[in-house]
Amino acid sequence: MSKKFDFQAIVKQFCLYGDLVSVAPYGNGHINDTFEMVFDQAGARMRYILQRINTNVFRDPVNLMENIRRVTSHLAAKSENSRQTLTLVPAVDGKSYVIDAEGNCFRTYLFIENAKSYDILETEKQAYEAARAFGRFQADLSDIPGGRLAETIKDFHNTPVRVQQLENAIKLDKCNRVKDVAAEIDFVLSRKPMTEKLVKLQADGVIPERITHNDTKLNNVMIDDATGSGICVIDLDTVMPGLAHYDFGDMVRTGTSPAPEDEVDLSKICMRFNMFEALLRGYCSEAGRVLNDVELENLPFAGALITLEIGTRFLTDYLEGDVYFKTHREGHNLDRCRSQFQLVRSIESQHDEMMKLLNNVKKELKK
């Protein structure tokens, strides 16, 4: 067991039964500390997930956990079985979390057996199923009661704010790097009008605010081992008010290129249209029951926008001295930025084909 936390003291504060057999680090997340716990319950082995919330990133864990409690409770009421949503194990005091003696905030989930997530999607079916799970997640939360969720990270996907942060970094140029990235800066600023499109549509009341996941990397969906179906959306820390396009756009960004996001050989980067089609069809098969026509019309655009936004964040961090994203080599954030911008070019070049596909999908939704 880790010496960092007193696991025996922590688990006694949750409604967990039996004897704690083992605790081991689990997964490859970079934000929270995640552990797999094994309990002996009358001779049967039961697994749970224990997580310590990173309060340097998520400054208000109480409201964050209230978001997750509300979301998982609402989804559970609509689910066919307990594997279709994360299930919180309550603390003995009735709360959804525990604060230990050092002030660390912990939560516990039931372990979802016989399913796994994939860092790299290898097939169109996997892309379809992951997108379908995210679409169902969004559609099922469209009628959640109780008022607006808390914003766990303010302006997380507000693209105009991200561009303003870049412009501020350009003016300060505290690392004397602006002179080396003129082409990248021009790439963003020449597209500044497009970055304002969605927020203007929302301000005009044309597209509604929705509850969005906001981190739709396709490894945030559990895929059933036996059926290959996308069964459960995980990593709910950034679930908060947003636009449907934030979720779909990040799926396109992370799910269509065959190359990693820090690939230096730009010739390897492209939007694979077959994977885009799988994502669009999967997402719309569920979210299509709640999205309006303007939301649907802007789904292809969302892929380019969110990819541009993430590339802009990488460029901003490079100019500020690599202070936000972890880097593993000189110029790592600049490599990431250039990779994202190359993907934007590929998405933009296929816009007409994406719109033709969308029109076909919209017709199918109306049948």
C-alpha positions as CSV (number, residue, x, y, z in Angstrom):
1,M,0.0,0.0,0.0
2,S,1.1,3.6,-0.6
3,K,2.5,5.4,2.3
4,K,0.9,8.6,1.1
5,F,-2.6,7.9,2.4
6,D,-4.0,6.0,5.4
7,F,-6.3,3.7,3.4
8,Q,-7.6,1.8,6.3
9,A,-8.8,5.0,8.0
10,I,-10.3,6.3,4.7
11,V,-12.3,3.2,3.8
12,K,-13.8,3.1,7.2
13,Q,-15.6,6.3,6.4
14,F,-17.3,4.8,3.4
15,C,-20.2,2.4,3.4
16,L,-17.9,-0.5,2.5
17,Y,-18.2,-4.0,4.0
18,G,-15.8,-6.8,4.5
19,D,-12.0,-6.8,4.9
20,L,-9.7,-4.6,2.8
21,V,-7.4,-7.0,1.0
22,S,-5.3,-4.7,-1.3
23,V,-5.0,-1.2,-2.7
24,A,-3.0,-0.5,-5.9
25,P,-2.7,2.4,-8.3
26,Y,-5.1,2.1,-11.2
27,G,-5.2,3.5,-14.8
28,N,-3.1,6.2,-16.4
29,G,-4.9,9.4,-15.5
30,H,-2.8,12.5,-15.0
31,I,-5.1,14.6,-12.7
32,N,-6.5,12.6,-9.8
33,D,-4.9,9.7,-7.9
34,T,-6.9,6.5,-8.7
35,F,-6.7,3.2,-6.9
36,E,-8.2,-0.2,-7.2
37,M,-9.4,-1.6,-3.9
38,V,-10.2,-5.3,-3.3
39,F,-12.4,-6.4,-0.4
40,D,-13.1,-9.8,0.9
41,Q,-16.8,-10.0,1.6
42,A,-17.7,-13.3,3.1
43,G,-15.3,-15.1,0.9
44,A,-16.2,-13.2,-2.3
45,R,-13.8,-10.7,-3.8
46,M,-15.3,-7.3,-4.6
47,R,-13.5,-4.4,-6.4
48,Y,-14.0,-0.7,-6.0
49,I,-12.4,2.4,-7.4
50,L,-11.1,5.0,-4.9
51,Q,-10.0,8.4,-6.1
52,R,-8.4,11.4,-4.5
53,I,-9.6,14.6,-6.2
54,N,-6.8,16.9,-7.3
55,T,-8.0,20.1,-5.6
56,N,-5.2,22.1,-7.3
57,V,-7.2,21.7,-10.5
58,F,-10.7,21.4,-9.0
59,R,-10.8,24.0,-6.4
60,D,-14.3,23.3,-5.2
61,P,-14.6,19.6,-4.7
62,V,-17.8,19.8,-2.7
63,N,-19.8,21.4,-5.6
64,L,-18.0,19.1,-8.0
65,M,-19.2,16.0,-6.0
66,E,-22.7,17.5,-5.9
67,N,-22.6,17.7,-9.7
68,I,-21.5,14.0,-9.9
69,R,-24.1,12.9,-7.3
70,R,-26.9,14.6,-9.2
71,V,-25.8,13.3,-12.6
72,T,-25.2,9.7,-11.6
73,S,-28.5,9.5,-9.7
74,H,-30.4,10.8,-12.7
75,L,-28.7,8.5,-15.1
76,A,-29.2,5.5,-12.7
77,A,-32.9,6.1,-12.8
78,K,-32.9,5.8,-16.6
79,S,-30.4,2.9,-16.8
80,E,-31.3,-0.7,-17.5
81,N,-28.5,-1.9,-15.1
82,S,-25.8,-0.6,-12.8
83,R,-23.1,-0.9,-15.4
84,Q,-24.5,1.9,-17.5
85,T,-23.5,4.7,-15.1
86,L,-20.9,5.2,-12.4
87,T,-22.3,4.4,-9.0
88,L,-21.0,6.3,-6.0
89,V,-20.5,4.5,-2.7
90,P,-21.8,6.9,0.0
91,A,-19.8,7.9,3.1
92,V,-21.1,6.8,6.5
93,D,-22.2,10.4,7.1
94,G,-24.4,10.3,4.0
95,K,-22.2,12.6,1.9
96,S,-20.8,11.5,-1.5
97,Y,-17.2,12.1,-0.4
98,V,-14.8,11.8,2.5
99,I,-12.2,14.4,3.7
100,D,-9.3,12.8,5.5
101,A,-7.1,14.1,8.3
102,E,-4.8,15.9,5.9
103,G,-7.7,17.6,4.0
104,N,-7.6,15.3,1.0
105,C,-11.0,14.7,-0.7
106,F,-11.8,11.1,-1.7
107,R,-14.7,9.4,-3.5
108,T,-15.5,5.7,-4.1
109,Y,-17.2,4.0,-7.1
110,L,-18.4,0.5,-7.7
111,F,-15.9,-1.2,-10.1
112,I,-17.4,-1.8,-13.5
113,E,-16.6,-5.4,-14.3
114,N,-16.1,-7.0,-17.7
115,A,-15.5,-3.7,-19.6
116,K,-12.5,-1.5,-20.4
117,S,-11.6,1.7,-22.0
118,Y,-9.3,2.0,-25.0
119,D,-6.6,4.7,-25.4
120,I,-6.5,4.1,-29.2
121,L,-9.7,3.3,-31.1
122,E,-8.9,0.6,-33.7
123,T,-12.2,0.2,-35.4
124,E,-15.2,2.2,-36.7
125,K,-17.4,0.1,-34.4
126,Q,-15.5,1.3,-31.3
127,A,-15.7,4.9,-32.5
128,Y,-19.5,4.5,-33.1
129,E,-20.1,2.9,-29.7
130,A,-18.1,5.4,-27.8
131,A,-19.8,8.3,-29.5
132,R,-23.2,6.7,-29.0
133,A,-22.5,6.4,-25.3
134,F,-21.6,10.1,-25.1
135,G,-24.7,11.0,-27.1
136,R,-26.9,8.9,-24.7
137,F,-25.2,10.6,-21.8
138,Q,-26.1,14.0,-23.1
139,A,-29.6,13.2,-24.1
140,D,-30.4,11.5,-20.8
141,L,-29.3,14.6,-18.9
142,S,-31.4,16.9,-20.9
143,D,-34.2,16.7,-18.3
144,I,-32.2,16.6,-15.0
145,P,-34.1,18.5,-12.3
146,G,-32.7,20.8,-9.7
147,G,-31.3,23.8,-11.5
148,R,-28.0,24.6,-13.1
149,L,-24.9,22.5,-12.3
150,A,-21.8,24.2,-10.9
151,E,-19.0,25.2,-13.3
152,T,-16.1,23.1,-12.1
153,I,-13.6,25.0,-14.4
154,K,-14.8,28.4,-15.6
155,D,-14.6,29.2,-19.4
156,F,-13.2,25.7,-20.0
157,H,-14.3,25.6,-23.6
158,N,-14.9,29.3,-24.2
159,T,-12.9,29.7,-27.4
160,P,-12.9,33.5,-27.5
161,V,-11.5,33.5,-24.0
162,R,-8.7,31.1,-25.1
163,V,-7.9,33.4,-28.0
164,Q,-7.7,36.4,-25.7
165,Q,-5.3,34.5,-23.4
166,L,-3.1,33.9,-26.5
167,E,-3.2,37.6,-27.4
168,N,-2.2,38.5,-23.9
169,A,0.7,36.0,-24.0
170,I,1.8,37.5,-27.4
171,K,1.9,41.0,-25.9
172,L,3.9,39.9,-22.8
173,D,6.2,37.6,-24.7
174,K,7.9,36.8,-21.4
175,C,10.0,34.0,-22.9
176,N,11.0,35.8,-26.1
177,R,9.4,33.1,-28.2
178,V,6.9,35.1,-30.3
179,K,9.5,35.7,-33.1
180,D,9.7,32.0,-33.7
181,V,6.0,31.3,-34.1
182,A,4.6,33.9,-36.4
183,A,3.0,31.4,-38.7
184,E,1.2,29.7,-35.8
185,I,0.0,33.0,-34.4
186,D,-1.3,34.0,-37.8
187,F,-3.1,30.6,-38.1
188,V,-5.1,31.4,-35.0
189,L,-5.7,35.1,-35.5
190,S,-6.8,34.6,-39.1
191,R,-9.5,32.3,-37.8
192,K,-10.6,34.6,-35.0
193,P,-14.1,35.2,-36.4
194,M,-14.9,31.5,-36.4
195,T,-14.0,31.2,-32.7
196,E,-16.9,33.5,-31.8
197,K,-19.6,31.6,-33.7
198,L,-21.0,29.2,-31.1
199,V,-21.0,31.7,-28.2
200,K,-22.9,34.2,-30.4
201,L,-25.4,31.5,-31.4
202,Q,-25.9,30.8,-27.7
203,A,-26.2,34.4,-26.8
204,D,-28.8,34.9,-29.4
205,G,-30.8,32.0,-28.0
206,V,-30.4,29.9,-31.1
207,I,-28.6,27.0,-29.4
208,P,-29.2,26.1,-25.8
209,E,-26.9,25.5,-22.9
210,R,-26.7,21.8,-22.1
211,I,-25.1,19.6,-19.6
212,T,-21.9,18.4,-21.3
213,H,-19.0,16.1,-20.3
214,N,-16.4,18.5,-21.7
215,D,-13.6,15.9,-21.8
216,T,-14.8,13.4,-24.4
217,K,-11.6,11.6,-25.1
218,L,-12.8,8.3,-26.3
219,N,-11.0,6.4,-23.5
220,N,-13.6,8.0,-21.2
221,V,-16.1,5.4,-22.3
222,M,-16.2,1.8,-21.0
223,I,-16.6,-0.7,-23.8
224,D,-18.3,-4.1,-22.9
225,D,-15.9,-7.0,-23.2
226,A,-18.5,-9.4,-24.6
227,T,-20.7,-7.2,-26.8
228,G,-18.3,-4.3,-27.8
229,S,-21.1,-1.9,-26.8
230,G,-20.3,1.5,-25.2
231,I,-21.9,1.1,-21.8
232,C,-20.7,3.8,-19.4
233,V,-19.2,7.3,-19.6
234,I,-16.5,7.9,-16.9
235,D,-14.4,10.7,-15.6
236,L,-17.2,13.1,-14.7
237,D,-15.2,15.9,-13.0
238,T,-15.8,18.4,-15.9
239,V,-19.5,17.6,-16.3
240,M,-21.0,21.1,-16.2
241,P,-23.0,23.5,-18.3
242,G,-21.8,23.8,-21.9
243,L,-22.7,23.3,-25.5
244,A,-23.2,20.0,-27.3
245,H,-20.5,21.0,-29.8
246,Y,-17.9,21.0,-27.1
247,D,-18.4,17.3,-26.6
248,F,-18.7,16.3,-30.3
249,G,-15.8,18.5,-31.3
250,D,-13.4,16.9,-28.9
251,M,-14.5,13.5,-30.1
252,V,-13.5,14.5,-33.6
253,R,-10.2,15.9,-32.3
254,T,-9.2,12.8,-30.4
255,G,-10.8,10.1,-32.4
256,T,-10.2,10.8,-36.1
257,S,-6.5,11.3,-36.5
258,P,-4.3,8.1,-36.7
259,A,-1.4,10.1,-35.1
260,P,-0.8,11.2,-31.5
261,E,-1.5,14.8,-30.6
262,D,2.3,15.5,-30.4
263,E,3.2,14.0,-33.7
264,V,6.1,15.9,-35.3
265,D,5.7,14.4,-38.8
266,L,2.7,16.4,-40.0
267,S,2.2,14.2,-43.0
268,K,0.8,11.6,-40.7
269,I,-2.0,13.8,-39.4
270,C,-5.4,13.8,-41.0
271,M,-9.0,13.5,-40.2
272,R,-10.0,10.0,-41.3
273,F,-13.5,10.4,-42.8
274,N,-14.6,6.9,-42.0
275,M,-13.9,7.6,-38.3
276,F,-15.7,10.9,-38.5
277,E,-18.7,9.1,-40.0
278,A,-18.7,6.6,-37.2
279,L,-18.6,9.3,-34.6
280,L,-21.4,11.4,-36.2
281,R,-23.7,8.4,-36.7
282,G,-23.0,7.1,-33.2
283,Y,-23.5,10.4,-31.5
284,C,-26.6,11.4,-33.4
285,S,-28.2,8.0,-32.9
286,E,-28.8,9.1,-29.2
287,A,-28.2,12.9,-29.0
288,G,-30.3,13.4,-32.1
289,R,-33.4,13.0,-30.1
290,V,-32.8,16.2,-28.2
291,L,-30.6,18.4,-30.4
292,N,-32.2,21.2,-32.5
293,D,-31.5,21.8,-36.2
294,V,-29.0,24.5,-35.6
295,E,-27.1,22.3,-33.2
296,L,-27.0,19.5,-35.7
297,E,-26.0,21.8,-38.5
298,N,-22.9,22.9,-36.6
299,L,-21.5,19.5,-35.5
300,P,-19.0,19.3,-38.4
301,F,-17.8,22.8,-37.6
302,A,-17.3,21.8,-34.0
303,G,-14.5,19.4,-34.8
304,A,-12.4,22.2,-36.4
305,L,-13.3,24.7,-33.6
306,I,-12.4,22.5,-30.7
307,T,-9.2,21.3,-32.4
308,L,-8.2,24.9,-33.0
309,E,-9.0,25.8,-29.4
310,I,-6.8,23.1,-28.0
311,G,-4.0,24.0,-30.4
312,T,-4.4,27.6,-29.3
313,R,-4.0,26.5,-25.6
314,F,-0.8,24.6,-26.5
315,L,0.6,27.7,-28.3
316,T,-0.3,30.0,-25.4
317,D,1.4,27.7,-22.9
318,Y,4.5,27.5,-25.1
319,L,4.7,31.4,-25.1
320,E,4.2,31.5,-21.4
321,G,7.0,29.1,-20.7
322,D,5.2,25.7,-20.6
323,V,3.6,26.3,-17.2
324,Y,0.3,24.4,-17.6
325,F,0.6,21.3,-19.7
326,K,3.3,18.7,-18.7
327,T,6.1,18.6,-21.3
328,H,8.7,15.9,-21.9
329,R,11.0,17.6,-24.4
330,E,12.1,21.0,-25.7
331,G,9.3,22.5,-27.8
332,H,6.8,19.8,-26.8
333,N,3.9,22.3,-26.6
334,L,4.8,23.7,-29.9
335,D,4.8,20.3,-31.5
336,R,1.4,19.7,-30.0
337,C,0.2,23.0,-31.3
338,R,1.4,22.3,-34.9
339,S,-0.2,18.9,-34.8
340,Q,-3.6,20.3,-33.8
341,F,-3.4,23.0,-36.5
342,Q,-2.6,20.4,-39.2
343,L,-5.7,18.5,-38.1
344,V,-7.7,21.7,-38.4
345,R,-6.5,22.0,-42.0
346,S,-7.6,18.4,-42.7
347,I,-11.0,18.9,-41.1
348,E,-11.5,22.2,-43.0
349,S,-10.6,20.6,-46.3
350,Q,-13.3,18.0,-45.9
351,H,-16.1,20.4,-44.8
352,D,-18.3,19.8,-47.9
353,E,-18.2,16.0,-47.6
354,M,-19.0,16.3,-43.8
355,M,-22.0,18.5,-44.6
356,K,-23.3,16.0,-47.2
357,L,-23.0,13.2,-44.7
358,L,-24.7,15.3,-42.0
359,N,-27.7,16.0,-44.4
360,N,-28.0,12.2,-44.9
361,V,-27.9,11.6,-41.2
362,K,-30.5,14.3,-40.5
363,K,-32.9,12.6,-43.0
364,E,-32.4,9.3,-41.3
365,L,-33.2,10.8,-37.9
366,K,-36.6,12.0,-39.2
367,K,-37.7,8.6,-40.5
